Amino acid sequence: MTRTAMILAAGRGKRMGNLTKDTPKPLLVSKGKTLLERHLEKLSNAGFKDVVINTSYLSSQIRDYVGDGSDWNLRVTFSEESPILETAGGIRKALTLIGSDPFVVINADIYNEFDYHLLLNLHLNPNIDAHLFLTESPEHNIEGDFSLTPNNMVSNEKNKAHTFTGIAIYSKKFFYKVELGKRLKLAPYLIDAIKNHRVSGQMLDAIWMDIGTPERLRCLDQL
């Protein structure tokens, strides 16, 4: 199966302080590899061929680092944002570069030991706009984001809430309602689709970390 993956790499990473003063967050290094390289390796090993990366802050560094993607046997294209468009706006802008429907989206600033083969092969039902991968909520997001129903639908209920990992599969039609060129967050669109029973999900069942602070980057070094 051919499926495009989009990596979200446009963010400023302000909570990283001086670490991202001269280096974009996706290029921060842990155990000798950048956060971005780990995703590219995993996608390539799983059989992905086409990757779209959105960039904004210090974007030239990311472009120079990745090149055309051939170092990972990938074909990489870039969606440049100026100014930054947030998640929904960024994906909407990149939609014409994404060659498959559905497609995968992965936050660059996470670490996980999840097998990306599943992202390549998972089927999205016609009545589903998004399939989210959730995890047990870490201390920094203890209240969680969403719940899962017994039939694997995502719920906005906060009881037994889990954290959204930043890994998902989306249908292109989910983003057609997003206004092109506008700075728009993803959460309101997800919440609306969840209310209409159009979002499924599952637990990630693998080690996962949101690398949002210098402390969490140090924790990753200790894994």
C-alpha positions as CSV (number, residue, x, y, z in Angstrom):
1,M,0.0,0.0,0.0
2,T,1.1,3.5,-0.8
3,R,0.4,6.1,2.0
4,T,1.9,9.5,2.5
5,A,3.1,10.5,6.0
6,M,3.2,14.2,7.1
7,I,5.6,15.2,9.9
8,L,4.7,18.3,11.8
9,A,7.9,20.2,12.3
10,A,7.0,23.9,12.1
11,G,6.8,24.8,15.8
12,R,9.1,27.2,17.6
13,G,9.6,25.0,20.7
14,K,9.6,28.0,23.1
15,R,9.4,25.7,26.2
16,M,12.9,24.4,25.3
17,G,14.4,27.7,26.1
18,N,18.0,28.2,24.8
19,L,18.0,24.7,23.3
20,T,15.9,26.0,20.4
21,K,17.4,29.4,20.2
22,D,19.5,28.4,17.2
23,T,18.2,24.9,16.5
24,P,14.7,23.9,15.4
25,K,13.1,21.5,17.9
26,P,12.9,18.5,15.5
27,L,16.7,18.6,15.2
28,L,17.4,18.3,18.9
29,V,19.6,15.3,19.5
30,S,19.1,12.4,22.0
31,K,21.4,9.4,22.0
32,G,23.2,10.5,18.9
33,K,20.0,11.0,16.7
34,T,17.7,13.9,16.1
35,L,14.0,13.6,16.9
36,L,13.2,14.0,13.2
37,E,15.7,11.3,12.1
38,R,14.0,8.7,14.3
39,H,10.7,9.3,12.6
40,L,12.2,9.2,9.1
41,E,14.0,5.9,10.0
42,K,10.9,4.4,11.4
43,L,8.8,5.4,8.4
44,S,11.3,4.1,5.9
45,N,11.7,0.8,7.8
46,A,7.9,0.4,7.8
47,G,7.7,0.7,4.0
48,F,6.7,4.4,3.6
49,K,8.0,6.1,0.5
50,D,6.5,9.6,0.5
51,V,6.8,12.1,3.3
52,V,5.7,15.7,3.6
53,I,7.3,17.9,6.3
54,N,5.9,21.3,7.2
55,T,8.4,23.9,8.3
56,S,8.5,27.5,9.6
57,Y,11.0,28.2,12.4
58,L,14.6,27.9,11.2
59,S,13.2,26.0,8.3
60,S,16.3,26.1,6.2
61,Q,18.1,24.0,8.8
62,I,15.5,21.2,8.5
63,R,15.6,21.4,4.7
64,D,19.4,21.2,4.6
65,Y,19.4,18.3,7.1
66,V,16.7,16.2,5.3
67,G,17.4,17.1,1.7
68,D,15.3,15.1,-0.7
69,G,15.0,12.2,1.8
70,S,17.2,9.8,-0.1
71,D,19.4,9.2,2.9
72,W,16.4,7.3,4.3
73,N,15.2,5.9,1.0
74,L,12.3,8.4,1.1
75,R,10.9,11.1,-1.2
76,V,10.5,14.2,1.0
77,T,8.7,17.4,0.1
78,F,8.3,20.5,2.2
79,S,5.4,22.8,3.0
80,E,6.8,26.1,4.1
81,E,4.7,28.3,6.5
82,S,5.3,32.0,7.0
83,P,3.8,32.8,9.4
84,I,3.2,29.5,11.2
85,L,-0.3,28.1,10.6
86,E,-0.9,25.8,13.6
87,T,-1.8,22.2,13.1
88,A,-5.1,22.4,11.2
89,G,-3.9,25.3,9.1
90,G,-0.6,23.6,8.4
91,I,-2.1,20.4,7.3
92,R,-4.7,22.2,5.1
93,K,-1.9,24.1,3.3
94,A,0.1,20.9,2.7
95,L,-2.9,18.9,1.4
96,T,-2.1,19.3,-2.3
97,L,1.4,17.8,-1.6
98,I,-0.1,14.7,0.1
99,G,-0.5,11.9,-2.4
100,S,-2.7,9.5,-0.5
101,D,-6.1,9.5,1.1
102,P,-6.1,8.7,3.9
103,F,-2.7,9.9,5.1
104,V,-0.7,9.7,8.3
105,V,0.3,12.7,10.5
106,I,3.1,12.5,13.2
107,N,4.3,15.2,15.5
108,A,8.1,15.7,15.1
109,D,8.6,16.4,18.8
110,I,7.6,13.0,20.2
111,Y,9.5,9.8,20.8
112,N,7.9,6.4,20.6
113,E,8.7,2.8,20.1
114,F,5.5,2.1,18.1
115,D,5.8,0.0,14.9
116,Y,4.9,2.3,12.0
117,H,3.9,-0.7,9.9
118,L,0.4,-0.4,11.3
119,L,0.2,3.2,10.1
120,L,0.8,2.0,6.6
121,N,-1.8,-0.7,6.6
122,L,-4.6,0.4,8.9
123,H,-8.0,0.8,7.0
124,L,-10.1,3.8,7.6
125,N,-13.8,3.2,7.3
126,P,-15.7,5.6,4.9
127,N,-17.7,7.2,7.8
128,I,-14.5,7.9,9.8
129,D,-12.6,11.2,9.4
130,A,-9.7,10.5,11.8
131,H,-8.2,7.6,13.7
132,L,-6.2,8.7,16.8
133,F,-3.6,6.9,18.7
134,L,-3.9,7.4,22.4
135,T,-1.7,6.6,25.4
136,E,-2.0,6.5,29.2
137,S,-1.8,10.1,30.4
138,P,1.6,11.3,31.7
139,E,2.0,13.5,34.7
140,H,2.2,16.7,32.6
141,N,-1.2,15.9,31.1
142,I,-2.8,13.9,33.8
143,E,-6.4,14.8,33.0
144,G,-5.9,13.5,29.4
145,D,-7.5,14.6,26.2
146,F,-10.1,12.0,25.1
147,S,-11.7,8.7,26.1
148,L,-12.2,5.5,24.2
149,T,-15.5,3.8,24.0
150,P,-15.8,-0.1,24.0
151,N,-16.3,0.0,20.3
152,N,-13.1,2.0,19.7
153,M,-14.7,5.4,19.1
154,V,-13.1,8.5,20.5
155,S,-15.1,10.4,23.1
156,N,-14.8,13.9,24.5
157,E,-15.8,12.5,28.0
158,K,-13.0,13.0,30.6
159,N,-13.7,9.8,32.5
160,K,-10.7,7.5,32.0
161,A,-9.3,10.0,29.6
162,H,-6.1,9.2,27.6
163,T,-3.6,11.5,26.0
164,F,-3.5,12.0,22.2
165,T,0.0,11.0,21.1
166,G,0.2,13.2,18.1
167,I,0.0,10.2,15.8
168,A,-3.1,9.9,13.6
169,I,-4.5,8.8,10.3
170,Y,-6.8,11.3,8.6
171,S,-9.1,11.5,5.6
172,K,-8.5,14.4,3.4
173,K,-12.2,15.5,3.6
174,F,-11.7,16.2,7.3
175,F,-9.6,19.2,6.3
176,Y,-11.7,20.5,3.4
177,K,-13.7,22.6,5.9
178,V,-10.4,24.3,7.2
179,E,-9.9,27.7,5.6
180,L,-6.8,27.8,3.5
181,G,-4.0,30.1,4.7
182,K,-5.5,30.7,8.1
183,R,-3.8,30.0,11.5
184,L,-6.1,27.3,12.9
185,K,-5.7,24.8,15.7
186,L,-6.7,21.2,15.2
187,A,-8.6,20.6,18.5
188,P,-11.9,22.3,17.7
189,Y,-12.2,20.3,14.4
190,L,-11.5,17.1,16.2
191,I,-13.9,17.9,19.0
192,D,-16.6,18.6,16.4
193,A,-15.9,15.4,14.5
194,I,-16.0,13.4,17.7
195,K,-19.4,14.8,18.5
196,N,-20.6,13.5,15.2
197,H,-19.1,10.0,15.8
198,R,-16.5,10.3,13.0
199,V,-13.3,9.7,15.0
200,S,-12.1,6.2,15.9
201,G,-9.0,5.4,18.0
202,Q,-6.9,2.9,19.8
203,M,-4.2,2.7,22.4
204,L,-0.6,3.0,21.2
205,D,0.6,0.2,23.4
206,A,4.3,1.3,23.2
207,I,6.7,3.6,25.0
208,W,5.8,7.2,24.1
209,M,7.1,10.6,25.2
210,D,6.2,14.1,24.4
211,I,9.6,15.9,24.2
212,G,8.2,19.3,25.2
213,T,10.7,20.5,27.7
214,P,14.5,20.2,28.4
215,E,13.7,17.9,31.3
216,R,11.8,15.4,29.1
217,L,14.6,15.5,26.6
218,R,17.0,14.5,29.4
219,C,14.6,11.7,30.4
220,L,14.8,10.4,26.9
221,D,18.5,10.2,27.2
222,Q,18.1,8.0,30.2
223,L,15.7,5.5,28.5
